[in-house]
Amino acid sequence: MPRHFLTASDITREEFHSLIDFAIAIKRNPLLAGSPLENRNIALIFEKPSTRTRVSFEVGVRQLGGNPLVLNGNELQLARGETPEDTAQVLSRYVDGIVIRTYSHENLKRLAAASLVPVINGLSDSYHPCQALADFVTIRENRKTFSGLKLVFMGDGSSNVCHSLLMAAVYTGAQVTVACPKEYMPSEEIFRFAQSQGARINIEHDVKRACAGADVLYTDVWVSMGQENIKEQKIAALKPYQLNEEAQSVARKDHLVMHCLPAHKGEEITEGTFDSMNSVIFDQAENRLHAQKALFHLLYR
């Protein structure tokens, strides 16, 4: 059976740390990556628009010797009602792997269950695991260790990015605090699962208390694609959880500012904080490429 990567729980603690270390190594010396995808075709399916996911995966596949086949969701019969199972069965006979950026995580699981080749979650409504890999690559670059680290995610605790940080935290020993309003807390199922696996996580509704002594301050866009109908409602609820200079003032002096992009400056993050000396946001974006190349090594070695 092929090996998939739909959430961080699809790899082991040892594999997680090995992947992080290898991503940093190939960032420093790209020749170490080799050509594990030589003569392999990888389908990249985008049901949602993308900048970082598309470019990082397309470039990464090429750098590893493979051939990326980029497919817009509207170009596939999925958009006209073909089942995820039938799509997976057909694509599996043409390509050697599938990366998909989609909406429904349940449909993603159905596609993976029927696929004869590895499936990678490029983003779903529930999880964004490749982003979490890049996030912890960035933290490791700057902090060397995860042990004892305090990471604060500010804003929509129910977002796919927050969920993926909680899942990855299982392997790190870091303390993850979610600073969010009661209306936008993480999925209880995901929160409880991560806790049961050893993640040190908690929810805090008071921003200053949450950010006190933080090593990392992290936020994400408040209104995701498909949520435009509740935009005003979300912005009103999340406004007190903006990542700004006040939040920075109570964090550790050498804290990191992180954002998975795209950013709506003035909403979830101020322009001053985005451009501050503490910001590693563009390093974080670059590390999507290196983390995903390391992931391909894990799945195709």
DRENBA-882620 format. One line per 3 residues: their letters; for each residue x, y, z of C-alpha. Coordinates in Angstrom, 3 decimals, m for minus. Each point is the difference from the previous one (the first is absolute). Example, Ala and Ser with C-alpha at 12.3 -4.5 7.8 and 13.67 -1.06 7.14 Angstrom:
! residues 2
as	12.300 m4.500 7.800 ~ 1.370 3.440 m0.660
***
This chain:
! residues 301
mpr	0.000 0.000 0.000 ~ 1.260 3.532 m0.723 ~ 0.915 2.308 2.828
hfl	m1.983 3.246 0.304 ~ 0.528 3.282 1.852 ~ m3.373 1.463 0.937
tas	0.847 1.192 3.531 ~ 3.096 0.029 2.209 ~ m1.237 m3.215 1.634
dit	0.913 m1.844 m3.215 ~ 3.686 0.154 0.972 ~ 1.809 m1.034 3.162
ree	1.780 2.208 2.515 ~ 3.373 m1.230 m1.307 ~ m1.010 0.659 m3.608
fhs	m1.227 3.477 0.911 ~ 3.345 1.005 1.492 ~ 1.955 m1.678 m2.797
lid	m2.104 1.859 m2.570 ~ 0.579 3.349 1.720 ~ 3.761 m0.594 0.160
fai	0.184 m1.150 m3.622 ~ m1.990 3.029 m1.196 ~ 2.531 2.307 1.664
aik	2.893 m2.021 m1.464 ~ m1.277 0.170 m3.587 ~ m0.779 3.684 0.408
rnp	3.683 0.528 0.756 ~ 1.183 m2.445 m2.670 ~ m2.619 m0.786 m2.688
lla	2.240 m2.696 m1.514 ~ m0.756 m2.216 2.996 ~ m3.584 m0.354 m1.232
gsp	0.935 m2.177 m2.979 ~ m2.696 m1.162 m2.434 ~ m2.467 m2.255 1.838
len	m2.768 0.974 m2.449 ~ 1.965 m0.757 m3.161 ~ m2.327 m1.302 m2.727
rni	m3.002 0.523 2.268 ~ m3.077 2.078 m0.831 ~ m1.733 1.838 2.848
ali	m3.529 1.389 m0.421 ~ m0.505 3.338 1.777 ~ m3.749 0.649 0.344
fek	m1.211 3.465 1.006 ~ m3.676 0.358 0.849 ~ 0.998 3.165 1.886
pst	2.223 2.795 m1.415 ~ 3.579 m0.043 1.230 ~ 3.318 1.825 m0.092
rtr	2.342 m1.701 2.473 ~ m1.460 m3.510 m0.217 ~ 0.002 m0.106 m3.769
vsf	3.404 1.565 m0.610 ~ 1.796 m1.825 2.826 ~ m1.347 m3.392 m1.056
evg	0.530 0.540 m3.729 ~ 3.566 1.247 0.484 ~ 0.723 m2.674 2.601
vrq	m1.152 m2.863 m2.232 ~ 2.155 1.297 m2.852 ~ 3.033 0.438 2.260
lgg	m0.379 m3.626 1.121 ~ 0.007 m1.189 m3.608 ~ m3.748 m0.496 m0.410
npl	m2.623 1.355 m2.368 ~ m2.780 2.067 1.637 ~ m3.399 m0.097 m1.700
vln	m1.997 3.023 1.209 ~ m3.785 m0.455 m0.144 ~ m2.627 2.622 0.814
gne	m2.988 m1.455 1.832 ~ m2.319 1.229 m2.757 ~ 1.956 m2.078 m2.529
lql	m0.874 m3.262 1.765 ~ m3.217 m1.987 0.074 ~ 0.018 0.428 3.784
arg	m1.567 3.382 m0.678 ~ m2.837 m1.748 m1.863 ~ m0.768 m2.634 2.590
etp	2.483 m2.813 m0.588 ~ 0.724 m1.667 3.323 ~ 3.362 0.415 1.737
edt	0.378 m3.794 m0.195 ~ m0.398 m0.130 m3.788 ~ 2.309 2.976 m0.491
aqv	2.648 m1.665 2.176 ~ m0.251 m3.290 m1.867 ~ 0.463 1.706 m3.357
lsr	2.810 2.363 0.992 ~ 1.861 m2.822 1.748 ~ 0.398 m1.698 m3.375
yvd	1.563 3.094 m1.571 ~ 2.153 1.591 2.717 ~ 2.306 m0.972 2.864
giv	m1.419 2.343 2.606 ~ m2.785 2.492 0.706 ~ 0.174 3.322 1.848
irt	m3.388 1.630 0.493 ~ m1.080 3.380 1.387 ~ m3.683 m0.428 0.683
ysh	m2.994 0.847 2.162 ~ m1.440 m3.097 1.657 ~ 2.389 m2.041 2.134
enl	m2.438 m2.913 m0.126 ~ 0.198 m0.054 m3.802 ~ 3.791 0.156 0.261
krl	m0.045 m3.092 2.240 ~ m2.256 m1.789 m2.486 ~ 2.359 0.831 m2.854
aaa	3.021 m1.239 1.969 ~ m1.751 m3.224 1.038 ~ m0.610 m0.883 m3.656
slv	3.348 1.205 m1.359 ~ 2.718 m2.417 m1.108 ~ 2.669 2.737 0.350
pvi	0.987 2.353 2.857 ~ m2.377 2.901 0.679 ~ 1.222 3.208 1.676
ngl	m2.358 2.505 1.605 ~ 0.943 3.368 m1.483 ~ m2.826 1.538 2.075
sds	m3.491 m0.989 1.068 ~ m2.619 1.781 2.067 ~ 1.154 m1.909 3.096
yhp	3.792 m0.191 m0.364 ~ 3.019 1.624 m1.662 ~ 2.754 m2.452 1.022
cqa	2.659 1.066 m2.511 ~ m0.223 3.522 1.410 ~ 0.587 m1.357 3.504
lad	3.114 m1.831 m1.211 ~ 1.372 3.249 m1.432 ~ m0.916 1.824 3.226
fvt	2.012 m2.360 2.171 ~ 2.901 0.064 m2.465 ~ 0.015 3.782 0.476
ire	m0.166 m0.257 3.775 ~ 2.799 m2.583 0.094 ~ 2.179 2.262 m2.193
nrk	m0.397 2.840 2.477 ~ m0.303 m1.773 3.356 ~ 1.965 m3.273 m0.553
tfs	m2.336 m1.863 2.363 ~ m3.743 m0.280 0.558 ~ 0.298 m1.061 3.614
glk	m1.485 2.542 2.409 ~ m1.044 2.317 m2.826 ~ m3.263 1.947 0.298
lvf	m1.880 0.478 m3.277 ~ m3.099 2.192 0.003 ~ m2.494 m0.248 m2.855
mgd	m2.242 3.088 m0.071 ~ m3.361 0.301 m1.742 ~ m2.235 m2.704 m1.454
gss	0.693 m3.118 2.051 ~ m2.267 m2.035 m2.280 ~ 2.226 0.600 m3.050
nvc	1.812 m2.761 m1.871 ~ 3.356 1.623 0.841 ~ m0.707 m0.001 3.727
hsl	m1.161 m3.622 m0.154 ~ 3.198 m1.030 m1.768 ~ 2.180 1.801 2.530
lma	m1.780 m1.900 2.785 ~ 0.555 m3.315 m1.776 ~ 3.685 0.713 m0.647
avy	0.469 1.143 3.591 ~ m0.386 m3.644 1.013 ~ 3.580 m0.569 m1.184
tga	1.692 3.151 1.283 ~ m0.292 0.416 3.756 ~ m0.963 3.617 m0.638
qvt	m2.889 1.637 1.840 ~ m2.638 1.258 m2.437 ~ m2.466 2.600 1.271
vac	m2.987 0.884 m2.165 ~ m1.149 3.571 0.663 ~ m3.501 0.182 m1.455
pke	m3.596 0.996 0.741 ~ m2.453 m2.635 1.212 ~ m1.775 0.096 m3.364
ymp	3.116 m1.166 m1.873 ~ 1.661 m2.674 2.097 ~ 1.820 m3.028 m1.448
see	m1.965 m3.109 m0.881 ~ m0.539 m1.861 3.278 ~ 0.739 m3.296 m1.739
ifr	3.364 1.226 m1.330 ~ 0.864 1.741 3.277 ~ m0.733 m3.117 2.078
faq	1.832 m2.281 m2.423 ~ 3.127 2.164 0.040 ~ m0.105 0.145 3.804
sqg	m0.421 m3.781 0.215 ~ 3.136 m0.410 m2.098 ~ 2.049 2.147 2.368
ari	m0.318 3.514 m1.440 ~ 0.337 2.811 2.556 ~ m2.819 2.295 m1.111
nie	m2.497 2.332 1.607 ~ m2.590 2.636 m0.904 ~ 0.166 3.561 1.311
hdv	m2.520 2.779 m0.564 ~ 2.108 2.768 1.569 ~ 2.529 1.202 m2.590
kra	2.573 1.496 2.365 ~ 0.013 m3.069 2.185 ~ 0.330 m2.212 m3.060
cag	2.910 1.960 m1.495 ~ 1.971 0.505 3.213 ~ 3.468 m1.483 m0.438
adv	m0.772 m1.397 m3.451 ~ 2.841 m1.221 m2.221 ~ m2.184 m0.001 m3.122
lyt	m3.036 2.133 m0.896 ~ m1.922 m1.474 m2.930 ~ m3.133 1.065 m1.841
dvw	m1.936 m0.807 m3.167 ~ m2.510 1.814 m2.158 ~ m3.350 0.302 1.746
vsm	m2.309 m0.593 m2.967 ~ 0.926 m3.018 m2.123 ~ m1.196 m0.744 m3.513
gqe	m3.655 m1.030 0.125 ~ m0.732 2.010 3.182 ~ m0.749 3.336 m1.643
nik	m3.633 m0.179 1.140 ~ 1.076 0.263 3.668 ~ 2.860 2.456 m0.520
eqk	m1.333 2.847 2.139 ~ m1.065 m2.363 2.781 ~ 3.454 m1.618 0.151
iaa	1.923 3.257 m0.090 ~ m2.086 1.403 2.876 ~ 0.581 m3.094 2.136
lkp	3.722 m0.292 m0.766 ~ 0.979 3.681 0.178 ~ 1.253 m0.246 3.635
yql	2.337 m2.820 m1.105 ~ 1.993 2.006 m2.514 ~ 3.759 m0.677 m0.069
nee	1.333 3.483 0.704 ~ 2.606 2.013 1.863 ~ m1.890 m0.374 3.278
aqs	0.145 m3.783 m0.242 ~ 3.691 0.216 m0.879 ~ 0.717 2.173 3.038
var	m0.749 m2.845 2.450 ~ 1.743 m2.756 m1.979 ~ 3.672 m0.847 0.379
kdh	2.235 2.679 m1.493 ~ 1.357 m2.435 m2.609 ~ m3.400 m1.462 m0.936
lvm	m0.810 m1.038 m3.561 ~ m2.944 1.454 m1.951 ~ m1.566 m2.524 m2.378
hcl	m2.805 0.050 m2.556 ~ m0.772 m2.650 m2.619 ~ m1.114 2.620 m2.568
pah	m1.725 1.572 m1.808 ~ m0.279 2.776 2.589 ~ m2.727 2.617 0.329
kge	2.051 2.683 1.721 ~ m2.127 2.060 2.331 ~ m2.281 m2.953 0.755
eit	1.677 m3.028 1.574 ~ 3.430 1.676 0.149 ~ 1.206 3.595 m0.010
egt	2.395 1.179 m2.670 ~ 2.539 0.959 2.655 ~ 0.012 m3.482 1.510
fds	0.080 m1.668 m3.427 ~ 3.122 1.992 m0.930 ~ 1.629 m0.084 3.429
mns	3.498 m1.284 0.705 ~ m1.601 m3.042 1.636 ~ m1.789 m1.059 m3.181
vif	1.061 m3.250 m1.691 ~ m3.075 m0.077 m2.224 ~ 1.798 m0.191 m3.345
dqa	2.468 m2.610 1.296 ~ m3.071 m1.962 1.034 ~ m1.406 0.287 m3.547
enr	3.294 m1.120 m1.545 ~ 0.144 m2.993 2.302 ~ m3.139 m1.432 m1.566
lha	2.253 m1.015 m2.917 ~ 2.641 m1.697 2.139 ~ m2.445 m1.722 2.372
qka	m1.998 m1.437 m2.899 ~ 3.122 m1.265 m1.754 ~ 0.935 m1.762 3.243
lfh	m3.527 m1.435 0.151 ~ 0.348 m1.448 m3.511 ~ 3.213 m1.680 1.139
lly	m1.882 m1.596 2.891 ~ m2.853 m1.260 m2.176 ~ 2.058 m1.175 m2.974
r	3.285 m1.215 1.496
***
